[in-house]
């Protein structure tokens, strides 16, 4: 057994006594499956949603955590493990691959997701209003944001004509991202180069070196993917090192040193998921809970990073920004 498998097994074993005590005490247990790492993002929004639905972890609810550590191939087994443990609900946060793995693992245990992709296109639900089956959740429809994100990058870099789009080949919407990015860039009179990242630090560093060689890419759009949340500090450092202005989809990436972010408020999205989990634990069925669409989006500007890049942020962007990091 290799070291990674041993650590994974040990981590899972540590949750067994908790699950057993929860079942003996009549405390419901839910499972949370994520493609990234525990440091990928905060769970405060999700926990707040649970609390507003009268559930608090450790008091009247147990949570089994399963992290794939940015290795999507592990997701099916992690989902199957949660099914074997007979959790009451499986929650897939911020990963369409995790949601797909959970759906494939069970047709009876409710699955609640929070993803950027269209769940109908992915086959997770029959429709947004009538999900059917055992799956529901919330989407921020990431593809619809690509045009706005590229436009924001264009406003920041009006003289740039060639932009990069960073995606991952494992994403379920990778091809759709390429198509939409090319269409949005064409409408703005821009050319885009799609760059695909592996999950190692060296691969990501080499990618930045290639993108900026002879200044062939003058700005970068980082798309929604769990890997880019895990690597958000590295991405910010590389963007600064290569003087490459970049726009990200999430606030957390701007807070980590990214230049700009425009996208859904993940804390609010996760909070809504917590509400749905609470309602299901109280007896409602996923089939009767329509898939919610994110309505809260935010623009965050990091002025410290702008100064380091010797960039002047347009007054228009500063005026409409939800937060300016100084």
C-alpha positions as CSV (number, residue, x, y, z in Angstrom):
1,X,0.0,0.0,0.0
2,X,1.4,3.4,-1.0
3,X,1.7,6.3,1.4
4,X,-1.3,8.2,-0.2
5,X,-3.6,5.2,0.0
6,X,-2.6,4.6,3.6
7,X,-3.2,8.2,4.7
8,X,-6.6,8.1,2.9
9,X,-7.5,4.9,4.6
10,X,-6.4,6.3,8.0
11,X,-8.4,9.5,7.4
12,X,-11.5,7.5,6.6
13,X,-11.0,5.2,9.6
14,X,-10.9,8.2,11.9
15,X,-14.5,9.0,11.0
16,X,-15.9,5.5,11.8
17,X,-16.3,6.0,15.5
18,X,-18.1,9.3,15.0
19,X,-20.5,7.8,12.4
20,X,-21.2,4.9,14.7
21,X,-21.9,7.1,17.7
22,X,-24.1,9.3,15.5
23,X,-26.2,6.3,14.5
24,X,-26.4,5.0,18.0
25,X,-27.6,8.4,19.3
26,X,-30.0,8.9,16.4
27,X,-28.0,11.8,15.0
28,X,-28.2,11.9,11.2
29,X,-25.0,11.7,9.2
30,X,-24.4,13.3,5.8
31,X,-21.5,12.9,3.5
32,X,-19.5,15.7,1.8
33,X,-17.5,14.9,-1.2
34,X,-15.1,17.3,-2.9
35,X,-12.7,17.2,-5.7
36,X,-10.2,19.5,-4.1
37,X,-8.4,19.6,-0.7
38,X,-9.6,20.8,2.8
39,X,-7.7,24.1,2.2
40,X,-9.5,24.7,-1.1
41,X,-12.2,26.8,0.4
42,X,-14.2,27.6,3.5
43,X,-17.2,25.7,4.6
44,X,-18.6,28.5,6.7
45,X,-21.4,29.3,4.2
46,X,-22.5,25.7,4.1
47,X,-22.4,25.4,7.8
48,X,-24.4,28.6,8.2
49,X,-27.1,27.3,5.9
50,X,-27.3,24.1,8.0
51,X,-27.5,26.2,11.2
52,X,-30.3,28.3,9.7
53,X,-32.1,25.0,9.1
54,X,-31.6,23.9,12.8
55,X,-28.6,21.6,12.2
56,X,-25.2,22.0,13.8
57,X,-22.3,19.7,13.2
58,X,-21.4,17.7,16.4
59,X,-24.6,18.7,18.1
60,X,-27.4,17.1,16.1
61,X,-25.6,16.3,12.8
62,X,-22.5,14.3,11.8
63,X,-20.6,15.0,8.6
64,X,-18.4,12.5,6.8
65,X,-15.7,14.3,4.7
66,X,-14.2,12.8,1.6
67,X,-11.6,14.9,-0.3
68,X,-10.1,13.7,-3.7
69,X,-7.0,16.0,-3.3
70,X,-7.3,17.2,-6.9
71,X,-7.3,13.6,-8.3
72,X,-10.7,13.2,-10.0
73,X,-10.1,9.5,-10.5
74,X,-10.7,9.0,-6.8
75,X,-14.2,10.5,-6.8
76,X,-16.2,7.3,-7.8
77,X,-14.7,5.3,-4.9
78,X,-15.2,8.1,-2.4
79,X,-18.8,8.4,-3.4
80,X,-19.3,4.7,-3.2
81,X,-17.8,4.7,0.3
82,X,-20.4,7.3,1.4
83,X,-23.1,5.1,0.0
84,X,-21.8,2.0,1.9
85,X,-21.8,4.1,5.1
86,X,-25.5,4.9,4.4
87,X,-25.3,8.6,5.0
88,X,-28.6,10.4,4.8
89,X,-27.5,13.0,2.1
90,X,-24.5,13.3,-0.1
91,X,-23.3,16.9,-0.7
92,X,-21.0,17.7,-3.7
93,X,-19.7,21.2,-3.4
94,X,-18.0,23.1,-6.2
95,X,-17.3,20.1,-8.4
96,X,-19.4,18.8,-11.3
97,X,-17.3,15.7,-11.3
98,X,-18.0,15.0,-7.6
99,X,-21.8,15.5,-8.3
100,X,-21.6,13.1,-11.3
101,X,-19.8,10.5,-9.2
102,X,-22.4,10.8,-6.4
103,X,-25.3,10.4,-8.9
104,X,-23.6,7.4,-10.4
105,X,-23.1,5.8,-7.0
106,X,-26.8,5.9,-5.8
107,X,-30.3,6.2,-7.0
108,X,-31.8,6.4,-3.5
109,X,-29.7,8.6,-1.3
110,X,-30.4,12.3,-1.9
111,X,-27.6,14.2,-3.6
112,X,-27.3,18.0,-3.3
113,X,-24.7,19.8,-5.5
114,X,-23.3,23.3,-5.9
115,X,-21.6,23.6,-9.3
116,X,-20.9,26.1,-12.0
117,X,-22.0,23.9,-14.9
118,X,-25.5,23.4,-16.2
119,X,-26.8,20.3,-14.5
120,X,-29.3,19.6,-17.3
121,X,-26.6,19.5,-19.9
122,X,-24.6,17.2,-17.7
123,X,-27.5,14.8,-17.1
124,X,-27.6,15.4,-13.4
125,X,-31.3,16.4,-13.4
126,X,-34.1,16.3,-15.9
127,X,-34.8,20.0,-15.7
128,X,-34.1,22.9,-13.4
129,X,-37.7,23.3,-12.2
130,X,-38.4,19.6,-11.9
131,X,-35.2,17.8,-11.2
132,X,-36.7,14.3,-10.8
133,X,-34.9,11.5,-9.2
134,X,-32.7,11.9,-6.1
135,X,-30.5,14.9,-7.2
136,X,-30.9,18.6,-6.9
137,X,-28.9,21.6,-5.8
138,X,-27.6,25.0,-7.1
139,X,-25.8,26.2,-10.2
140,X,-24.1,29.5,-11.1
141,X,-24.0,28.6,-14.9
142,X,-20.3,29.3,-15.3
143,X,-20.4,29.4,-19.1
144,X,-22.8,32.4,-19.1
145,X,-20.1,34.3,-17.1
146,X,-17.2,33.8,-19.5
147,X,-18.3,36.7,-21.8
148,X,-18.6,39.1,-18.9
149,X,-15.2,38.0,-17.5
150,X,-13.5,38.5,-20.9
151,X,-15.2,41.8,-21.3
152,X,-13.9,42.9,-17.8
153,X,-10.4,41.8,-18.8
154,X,-10.7,43.7,-22.1
155,X,-11.8,46.9,-20.2
156,X,-8.7,46.5,-18.0
157,X,-6.4,45.9,-21.0
158,X,-8.0,47.9,-23.9
159,X,-4.9,47.6,-26.1
160,X,-4.5,43.8,-25.6
161,X,-5.4,41.7,-28.6
162,X,-4.4,38.2,-27.5
163,X,-5.7,36.7,-24.2
164,X,-5.2,33.3,-22.6
165,X,-8.0,31.1,-21.1
166,X,-6.9,28.6,-18.5
167,X,-8.9,25.4,-18.2
168,X,-8.4,21.8,-17.2
169,X,-8.9,18.8,-19.6
170,X,-10.7,16.8,-16.8
171,X,-13.5,19.5,-16.6
172,X,-16.8,18.2,-17.8
173,X,-17.4,21.5,-19.5
174,X,-13.8,22.0,-20.9
175,X,-14.9,21.8,-24.6
176,X,-17.9,24.2,-23.9
177,X,-15.5,26.6,-22.2
178,X,-13.3,26.7,-25.3
179,X,-16.3,27.2,-27.6
180,X,-17.8,30.0,-25.5
181,X,-14.5,31.7,-24.8
182,X,-13.7,31.8,-28.5
183,X,-17.2,33.2,-29.4
184,X,-17.0,35.9,-26.7
185,X,-13.5,36.9,-27.7
186,X,-14.4,37.1,-31.3
187,X,-17.3,39.4,-30.5
188,X,-14.8,41.7,-28.7
189,X,-12.4,41.5,-31.6
190,X,-9.9,39.5,-29.6
191,X,-8.0,36.2,-30.1
192,X,-7.8,33.6,-27.4
193,X,-5.3,30.9,-26.6
194,X,-6.7,28.0,-24.5
195,X,-4.2,26.6,-22.1
196,X,-4.8,23.4,-20.2
197,X,-3.3,22.8,-16.8
198,X,-2.2,19.6,-15.1
199,X,-2.4,19.3,-11.4
200,X,1.3,19.5,-10.5
201,X,3.0,22.7,-9.6
202,X,5.7,22.2,-12.2
203,X,3.2,21.8,-15.0
204,X,1.4,25.0,-14.0
205,X,4.7,26.9,-13.8
206,X,5.8,25.7,-17.2
207,X,2.4,26.7,-18.6
208,X,2.9,30.3,-17.5
209,X,6.3,30.4,-19.0
210,X,5.0,29.2,-22.4
211,X,2.0,31.6,-22.3
212,X,4.1,34.6,-21.7
213,X,7.0,33.7,-24.1
214,X,7.5,36.7,-26.4
215,X,4.4,38.3,-24.9
216,X,2.1,36.2,-27.1
217,X,-0.6,36.4,-24.3
218,X,-1.2,39.7,-22.7
219,X,-3.9,38.8,-20.2
220,X,-5.4,35.6,-18.7
221,X,-8.9,34.4,-17.8
222,X,-8.8,31.6,-15.2
223,X,-12.0,29.5,-15.4
224,X,-14.0,27.8,-12.7
225,X,-12.3,24.5,-11.6
226,X,-11.5,23.1,-8.1
227,X,-7.8,22.8,-9.1
228,X,-7.5,26.5,-9.5
229,X,-9.0,27.1,-6.1
230,X,-6.4,24.8,-4.6
231,X,-3.6,26.5,-6.5
232,X,-4.9,30.0,-6.2
233,X,-1.8,31.3,-4.3
234,X,0.5,29.7,-6.9
235,X,-1.5,31.2,-9.7
236,X,-1.3,34.7,-8.2
237,X,2.4,34.4,-7.6
238,X,3.1,33.2,-11.2
239,X,0.8,35.9,-12.6
240,X,2.9,38.5,-10.7
241,X,6.2,36.9,-11.7
242,X,5.3,37.0,-15.4
243,X,3.5,40.3,-15.2
244,X,0.4,38.7,-16.6
245,X,-2.9,40.4,-15.5
246,X,-5.5,37.8,-14.8
247,X,-9.2,37.7,-14.0
248,X,-10.5,34.9,-11.8
249,X,-14.1,33.6,-11.1
250,X,-14.0,33.7,-7.3
251,X,-13.4,36.3,-4.5
252,X,-11.1,33.9,-2.7
253,X,-8.7,34.0,-5.6
254,X,-8.5,37.8,-5.6
255,X,-8.0,37.7,-1.8
256,X,-5.1,35.3,-2.4
257,X,-3.4,38.0,-4.6
258,X,-5.2,37.7,-7.9
259,X,-5.8,40.9,-9.7
260,X,-9.6,40.8,-10.3
261,X,-12.4,38.3,-9.7
262,X,-15.9,38.3,-11.1
263,X,-18.3,35.5,-10.3
264,X,-20.8,34.0,-7.9
265,X,-20.7,34.6,-4.1
266,X,-19.6,31.0,-3.2
267,X,-20.5,31.5,0.5
268,X,-24.1,32.4,-0.4
269,X,-24.3,29.5,-2.9
270,X,-23.0,27.0,-0.3
271,X,-25.5,28.5,2.3
272,X,-28.4,27.7,-0.1
273,X,-27.1,24.2,-0.3
274,X,-27.1,23.9,3.5
275,X,-30.7,25.0,3.4
276,X,-31.6,22.3,0.9
277,X,-29.8,19.6,3.0
278,X,-31.7,20.7,6.1
279,X,-35.0,20.5,4.2
280,X,-34.2,17.0,2.9
281,X,-33.2,15.8,6.4
282,X,-36.7,17.0,7.6
283,X,-38.4,14.9,5.0
284,X,-38.6,16.8,1.7
285,X,-37.6,15.0,-1.5
286,X,-34.9,16.2,-3.9
287,X,-37.3,15.7,-6.9
288,X,-39.6,18.4,-5.4
289,X,-36.8,21.0,-4.9
290,X,-36.0,22.9,-8.0
291,X,-32.4,23.6,-8.9
292,X,-31.6,27.1,-7.7
293,X,-29.6,29.5,-9.9
294,X,-27.1,31.9,-8.3
295,X,-28.3,35.5,-8.2
296,X,-25.5,37.1,-6.2
297,X,-22.4,37.9,-8.2
298,X,-19.5,40.1,-7.1
299,X,-16.6,42.0,-8.6
300,X,-13.5,42.2,-6.4
301,X,-10.4,44.3,-7.3
302,X,-7.0,43.8,-5.7
303,X,-5.3,47.2,-5.8
304,X,-2.2,45.9,-4.2
305,X,-1.7,43.5,-7.1
306,X,-2.6,46.2,-9.7
307,X,0.2,48.4,-8.2
308,X,2.7,45.6,-8.4
309,X,1.8,45.1,-12.1
310,X,1.9,48.9,-12.7
311,X,-1.7,48.8,-13.9
312,X,-4.2,51.6,-13.6
313,X,-7.6,50.2,-12.8
314,X,-10.3,52.0,-14.9
315,X,-12.5,54.2,-12.7
316,X,-15.6,52.4,-14.1
317,X,-14.4,49.1,-12.6
318,X,-13.6,50.6,-9.3
319,X,-17.0,52.3,-9.2
320,X,-19.0,49.1,-9.7
321,X,-16.6,46.9,-7.6
322,X,-18.3,45.1,-4.7
323,X,-14.9,45.2,-2.8
324,X,-11.6,46.9,-3.4
325,X,-8.6,45.3,-1.6
326,X,-6.1,48.0,-0.7
